[in-house]
């Protein structure tokens, strides 16, 4: 389980709810959360701000979720 998914569940959010809050496409969030795609700078920033954590806590050096 990625840190993003763990934080999402901890905050009682569905993937659709989180995507809606971040104003991003739900499928984009799913790909990032499941490590199928690298996160764009925009998505990394939005996720780190939303959860109040540093980007390094959510993503590795290749911009994949950890």
Phi, psi and omega in degrees: 000133179281160178299324179298312180296318180299316179294322179298313180294317179302326180268012176056048179242140169278166177298322179295319178298314181296315179300318180296317179297324181274351183058049175230165180291134182298323179291326176296316178299316180300314179299318179292313183298326182264013177060030178266348179210154174283148179276137175289165177303319181299312181292318178301315181296314181298316181293316181294321178293316182300315182271353178068037179231161178290147179304326181296338178282340183254335188226148175275184182295341179264006179072024172266147178297143176245000000 
